[in-house]
Amino acid sequence: MEVWIKANRIDTQPLSFEGKVFSGVYLMANGLEIPNNHIVDRKMRNDYSGRVLYLEKME
């Protein structure tokens, strides 16, 4: 199975893996390295900023 990664982000720059397709085997073996710093407009910064990734099954 392959999945497409879409991020619901507040960052001003896309993450390196956004819009890419990964196999489930790859994700289970390697995972994704998600940076812990955000490049966000100052007015959107808060202590609880986070990232949500949507995995969509590819047909």
Jmol script that loads the backbone (N, CA, C; Angstrom):
load data "model"
ATOM      1  N   MET A   1       0.840  -1.175   0.000  1.00  0.00           N
ATOM      2  CA  MET A   1       0.000   0.000   0.000  1.00  0.00           C
ATOM      3  C   MET A   1       0.888   1.242   0.000  1.00  0.00           C
ATOM      4  N   GLU A   2       0.488   2.234  -0.763  1.00  0.00           N
ATOM      5  CA  GLU A   2       1.196   3.505  -0.780  1.00  0.00           C
ATOM      6  C   GLU A   2       0.286   4.586  -0.231  1.00  0.00           C
ATOM      7  N   VAL A   3       0.888   5.554   0.461  1.00  0.00           N
ATOM      8  CA  VAL A   3       0.118   6.665   1.007  1.00  0.00           C
ATOM      9  C   VAL A   3       0.703   7.985   0.536  1.00  0.00           C
ATOM     10  N   TRP A   4      -0.167   8.951   0.360  1.00  0.00           N
ATOM     11  CA  TRP A   4       0.211  10.309  -0.003  1.00  0.00           C
ATOM     12  C   TRP A   4       0.131  11.135   1.257  1.00  0.00           C
ATOM     13  N   ILE A   5       1.140  11.960   1.499  1.00  0.00           N
ATOM     14  CA  ILE A   5       1.189  12.746   2.730  1.00  0.00           C
ATOM     15  C   ILE A   5       0.799  14.183   2.441  1.00  0.00           C
ATOM     16  N   LYS A   6      -0.198  14.631   3.176  1.00  0.00           N
ATOM     17  CA  LYS A   6      -0.676  16.002   3.083  1.00  0.00           C
ATOM     18  C   LYS A   6      -0.622  16.570   4.491  1.00  0.00           C
ATOM     19  N   ALA A   7      -0.096  17.759   4.643  1.00  0.00           N
ATOM     20  CA  ALA A   7       0.024  18.354   5.978  1.00  0.00           C
ATOM     21  C   ALA A   7      -0.925  19.532   6.114  1.00  0.00           C
ATOM     22  N   ASN A   8      -1.525  19.630   7.280  1.00  0.00           N
ATOM     23  CA  ASN A   8      -2.332  20.796   7.629  1.00  0.00           C
ATOM     24  C   ASN A   8      -1.387  21.699   8.402  1.00  0.00           C
ATOM     25  N   ARG A   9      -0.747  22.623   7.714  1.00  0.00           N
ATOM     26  CA  ARG A   9       0.360  23.337   8.340  1.00  0.00           C
ATOM     27  C   ARG A   9       0.099  24.816   8.512  1.00  0.00           C
ATOM     28  N   ILE A  10       0.802  25.354   9.493  1.00  0.00           N
ATOM     29  CA  ILE A  10       0.820  26.801   9.677  1.00  0.00           C
ATOM     30  C   ILE A  10       2.190  27.354   9.276  1.00  0.00           C
ATOM     31  N   ASP A  11       3.123  26.456   8.988  1.00  0.00           N
ATOM     32  CA  ASP A  11       4.461  26.885   8.561  1.00  0.00           C
ATOM     33  C   ASP A  11       4.369  27.661   7.257  1.00  0.00           C
ATOM     34  N   THR A  12       5.264  28.608   7.059  1.00  0.00           N
ATOM     35  CA  THR A  12       5.269  29.378   5.825  1.00  0.00           C
ATOM     36  C   THR A  12       5.987  28.627   4.707  1.00  0.00           C
ATOM     37  N   GLN A  13       6.723  27.586   5.047  1.00  0.00           N
ATOM     38  CA  GLN A  13       7.414  26.757   4.050  1.00  0.00           C
ATOM     39  C   GLN A  13       6.929  25.326   4.166  1.00  0.00           C
ATOM     40  N   PRO A  14       6.752  24.636   3.032  1.00  0.00           N
ATOM     41  CA  PRO A  14       6.307  23.248   3.106  1.00  0.00           C
ATOM     42  C   PRO A  14       7.376  22.355   3.744  1.00  0.00           C
ATOM     43  N   LEU A  15       6.917  21.280   4.365  1.00  0.00           N
ATOM     44  CA  LEU A  15       7.839  20.291   4.910  1.00  0.00           C
ATOM     45  C   LEU A  15       8.431  19.493   3.753  1.00  0.00           C
ATOM     46  N   SER A  16       9.599  18.911   3.954  1.00  0.00           N
ATOM     47  CA  SER A  16      10.312  18.243   2.857  1.00  0.00           C
ATOM     48  C   SER A  16       9.549  17.061   2.282  1.00  0.00           C
ATOM     49  N   PHE A  17       8.659  16.446   3.047  1.00  0.00           N
ATOM     50  CA  PHE A  17       7.941  15.262   2.572  1.00  0.00           C
ATOM     51  C   PHE A  17       6.508  15.555   2.135  1.00  0.00           C
ATOM     52  N   GLU A  18       6.082  16.809   2.191  1.00  0.00           N
ATOM     53  CA  GLU A  18       4.707  17.148   1.803  1.00  0.00           C
ATOM     54  C   GLU A  18       4.459  16.840   0.340  1.00  0.00           C
ATOM     55  N   GLY A  19       3.332  16.215   0.062  1.00  0.00           N
ATOM     56  CA  GLY A  19       2.945  15.922  -1.308  1.00  0.00           C
ATOM     57  C   GLY A  19       3.654  14.732  -1.919  1.00  0.00           C
ATOM     58  N   LYS A  20       4.496  14.047  -1.157  1.00  0.00           N
ATOM     59  CA  LYS A  20       5.218  12.885  -1.669  1.00  0.00           C
ATOM     60  C   LYS A  20       4.465  11.602  -1.332  1.00  0.00           C
ATOM     61  N   VAL A  21       4.781  10.550  -2.053  1.00  0.00           N
ATOM     62  CA  VAL A  21       4.139   9.250  -1.853  1.00  0.00           C
ATOM     63  C   VAL A  21       5.164   8.294  -1.250  1.00  0.00           C
ATOM     64  N   PHE A  22       4.755   7.604  -0.174  1.00  0.00           N
ATOM     65  CA  PHE A  22       5.614   6.633   0.498  1.00  0.00           C
ATOM     66  C   PHE A  22       4.867   5.314   0.619  1.00  0.00           C
ATOM     67  N   SER A  23       5.600   4.233   0.583  1.00  0.00           N
ATOM     68  CA  SER A  23       4.961   2.937   0.823  1.00  0.00           C
ATOM     69  C   SER A  23       4.831   2.730   2.328  1.00  0.00           C
ATOM     70  N   GLY A  24       3.838   1.932   2.716  1.00  0.00           N
ATOM     71  CA  GLY A  24       3.654   1.604   4.125  1.00  0.00           C
ATOM     72  C   GLY A  24       4.875   0.912   4.692  1.00  0.00           C
ATOM     73  N   VAL A  25       5.518   0.066   3.884  1.00  0.00           N
ATOM     74  CA  VAL A  25       6.727  -0.643   4.320  1.00  0.00           C
ATOM     75  C   VAL A  25       7.825   0.360   4.658  1.00  0.00           C
ATOM     76  N   TYR A  26       7.996   1.369   3.795  1.00  0.00           N
ATOM     77  CA  TYR A  26       9.009   2.401   4.048  1.00  0.00           C
ATOM     78  C   TYR A  26       8.705   3.160   5.341  1.00  0.00           C
ATOM     79  N   LEU A  27       7.452   3.569   5.509  1.00  0.00           N
ATOM     80  CA  LEU A  27       7.089   4.331   6.707  1.00  0.00           C
ATOM     81  C   LEU A  27       7.300   3.519   7.977  1.00  0.00           C
ATOM     82  N   MET A  28       6.952   2.237   7.941  1.00  0.00           N
ATOM     83  CA  MET A  28       7.136   1.388   9.118  1.00  0.00           C
ATOM     84  C   MET A  28       8.619   1.179   9.424  1.00  0.00           C
ATOM     85  N   ALA A  29       9.446   1.079   8.397  1.00  0.00           N
ATOM     86  CA  ALA A  29      10.879   0.827   8.583  1.00  0.00           C
ATOM     87  C   ALA A  29      11.645   2.094   8.952  1.00  0.00           C
ATOM     88  N   ASN A  30      11.244   3.236   8.388  1.00  0.00           N
ATOM     89  CA  ASN A  30      12.037   4.458   8.543  1.00  0.00           C
ATOM     90  C   ASN A  30      11.331   5.598   9.254  1.00  0.00           C
ATOM     91  N   GLY A  31      10.023   5.651   9.161  1.00  0.00           N
ATOM     92  CA  GLY A  31       9.289   6.775   9.727  1.00  0.00           C
ATOM     93  C   GLY A  31       9.589   8.059   8.975  1.00  0.00           C
ATOM     94  N   LEU A  32       9.155   9.169   9.517  1.00  0.00           N
ATOM     95  CA  LEU A  32       9.425  10.482   8.933  1.00  0.00           C
ATOM     96  C   LEU A  32      10.110  11.339   9.974  1.00  0.00           C
ATOM     97  N   GLU A  33      11.095  12.087   9.553  1.00  0.00           N
ATOM     98  CA  GLU A  33      11.755  13.011  10.471  1.00  0.00           C
ATOM     99  C   GLU A  33      11.012  14.343  10.393  1.00  0.00           C
ATOM    100  N   ILE A  34      10.326  14.672  11.460  1.00  0.00           N
ATOM    101  CA  ILE A  34       9.532  15.895  11.494  1.00  0.00           C
ATOM    102  C   ILE A  34      10.275  16.918  12.351  1.00  0.00           C
ATOM    103  N   PRO A  35      10.642  18.056  11.746  1.00  0.00           N
ATOM    104  CA  PRO A  35      11.375  19.059  12.527  1.00  0.00           C
ATOM    105  C   PRO A  35      10.539  19.586  13.687  1.00  0.00           C
ATOM    106  N   ASN A  36      11.210  19.891  14.787  1.00  0.00           N
ATOM    107  CA  ASN A  36      10.466  20.390  15.951  1.00  0.00           C
ATOM    108  C   ASN A  36      10.368  21.904  15.975  1.00  0.00           C
ATOM    109  N   ASN A  37      11.034  22.583  15.061  1.00  0.00           N
ATOM    110  CA  ASN A  37      10.903  24.040  14.999  1.00  0.00           C
ATOM    111  C   ASN A  37       9.942  24.410  13.872  1.00  0.00           C
ATOM    112  N   HIS A  38       9.235  25.495  14.050  1.00  0.00           N
ATOM    113  CA  HIS A  38       8.264  25.968  13.073  1.00  0.00           C
ATOM    114  C   HIS A  38       8.750  27.276  12.471  1.00  0.00           C
ATOM    115  N   ILE A  39       8.562  27.414  11.169  1.00  0.00           N
ATOM    116  CA  ILE A  39       8.813  28.694  10.511  1.00  0.00           C
ATOM    117  C   ILE A  39       7.430  29.287  10.265  1.00  0.00           C
ATOM    118  N   VAL A  40       6.982  30.090  11.218  1.00  0.00           N
ATOM    119  CA  VAL A  40       5.605  30.567  11.256  1.00  0.00           C
ATOM    120  C   VAL A  40       5.594  32.082  11.430  1.00  0.00           C
ATOM    121  N   ASP A  41       4.579  32.720  10.842  1.00  0.00           N
ATOM    122  CA  ASP A  41       4.407  34.150  11.081  1.00  0.00           C
ATOM    123  C   ASP A  41       4.281  34.376  12.587  1.00  0.00           C
ATOM    124  N   ARG A  42       4.856  35.450  13.066  1.00  0.00           N
ATOM    125  CA  ARG A  42       4.896  35.733  14.503  1.00  0.00           C
ATOM    126  C   ARG A  42       3.511  35.718  15.160  1.00  0.00           C
ATOM    127  N   LYS A  43       2.502  36.248  14.486  1.00  0.00           N
ATOM    128  CA  LYS A  43       1.160  36.333  15.075  1.00  0.00           C
ATOM    129  C   LYS A  43       0.508  34.962  15.247  1.00  0.00           C
ATOM    130  N   MET A  44       1.030  33.928  14.574  1.00  0.00           N
ATOM    131  CA  MET A  44       0.446  32.588  14.663  1.00  0.00           C
ATOM    132  C   MET A  44       1.191  31.686  15.648  1.00  0.00           C
ATOM    133  N   ARG A  45       2.284  32.167  16.213  1.00  0.00           N
ATOM    134  CA  ARG A  45       3.053  31.351  17.155  1.00  0.00           C
ATOM    135  C   ARG A  45       2.344  31.235  18.496  1.00  0.00           C
ATOM    136  N   ASN A  46       2.406  30.048  19.059  1.00  0.00           N
ATOM    137  CA  ASN A  46       1.938  29.844  20.429  1.00  0.00           C
ATOM    138  C   ASN A  46       2.612  28.609  20.996  1.00  0.00           C
ATOM    139  N   ASP A  47       2.367  28.335  22.253  1.00  0.00           N
ATOM    140  CA  ASP A  47       3.024  27.207  22.910  1.00  0.00           C
ATOM    141  C   ASP A  47       2.534  25.861  22.412  1.00  0.00           C
ATOM    142  N   TYR A  48       1.408  25.853  21.715  1.00  0.00           N
ATOM    143  CA  TYR A  48       0.800  24.585  21.334  1.00  0.00           C
ATOM    144  C   TYR A  48       0.817  24.330  19.832  1.00  0.00           C
ATOM    145  N   SER A  49       1.654  25.040  19.078  1.00  0.00           N
ATOM    146  CA  SER A  49       1.680  24.781  17.637  1.00  0.00           C
ATOM    147  C   SER A  49       2.122  23.350  17.393  1.00  0.00           C
ATOM    148  N   GLY A  50       1.497  22.732  16.455  1.00  0.00           N
ATOM    149  CA  GLY A  50       1.825  21.352  16.114  1.00  0.00           C
ATOM    150  C   GLY A  50       1.536  21.092  14.651  1.00  0.00           C
ATOM    151  N   ARG A  51       1.748  19.882  14.257  1.00  0.00           N
ATOM    152  CA  ARG A  51       1.498  19.490  12.873  1.00  0.00           C
ATOM    153  C   ARG A  51       0.564  18.301  12.851  1.00  0.00           C
ATOM    154  N   VAL A  52      -0.298  18.294  11.863  1.00  0.00           N
ATOM    155  CA  VAL A  52      -1.190  17.160  11.646  1.00  0.00           C
ATOM    156  C   VAL A  52      -0.909  16.646  10.252  1.00  0.00           C
ATOM    157  N   LEU A  53      -0.633  15.363  10.152  1.00  0.00           N
ATOM    158  CA  LEU A  53      -0.379  14.753   8.849  1.00  0.00           C
ATOM    159  C   LEU A  53      -1.577  13.906   8.459  1.00  0.00           C
ATOM    160  N   TYR A  54      -1.986  14.012   7.216  1.00  0.00           N
ATOM    161  CA  TYR A  54      -3.068  13.202   6.699  1.00  0.00           C
ATOM    162  C   TYR A  54      -2.455  12.157   5.768  1.00  0.00           C
ATOM    163  N   LEU A  55      -2.717  10.912   6.031  1.00  0.00           N
ATOM    164  CA  LEU A  55      -2.260   9.838   5.166  1.00  0.00           C
ATOM    165  C   LEU A  55      -3.443   9.413   4.312  1.00  0.00           C
ATOM    166  N   GLU A  56      -3.287   9.510   3.010  1.00  0.00           N
ATOM    167  CA  GLU A  56      -4.360   9.121   2.102  1.00  0.00           C
ATOM    168  C   GLU A  56      -3.903   7.928   1.277  1.00  0.00           C
ATOM    169  N   LYS A  57      -4.712   6.896   1.255  1.00  0.00           N
ATOM    170  CA  LYS A  57      -4.382   5.681   0.516  1.00  0.00           C
ATOM    171  C   LYS A  57      -4.398   5.963  -0.980  1.00  0.00           C
ATOM    172  N   MET A  58      -3.364   5.519  -1.669  1.00  0.00           N
ATOM    173  CA  MET A  58      -3.275   5.663  -3.119  1.00  0.00           C
ATOM    174  C   MET A  58      -3.915   4.453  -3.776  1.00  0.00           C
ATOM    175  N   GLU A  59      -4.674   4.679  -4.793  1.00  0.00           N
ATOM    176  CA  GLU A  59      -5.310   3.577  -5.534  1.00  0.00           C
ATOM    177  C   GLU A  59      -4.441   3.150  -6.689  1.00  0.00           C
TER     178      GLU A  59
END
end "model"
wireframe off; spacefill off
backbone 0.3
color backbone group
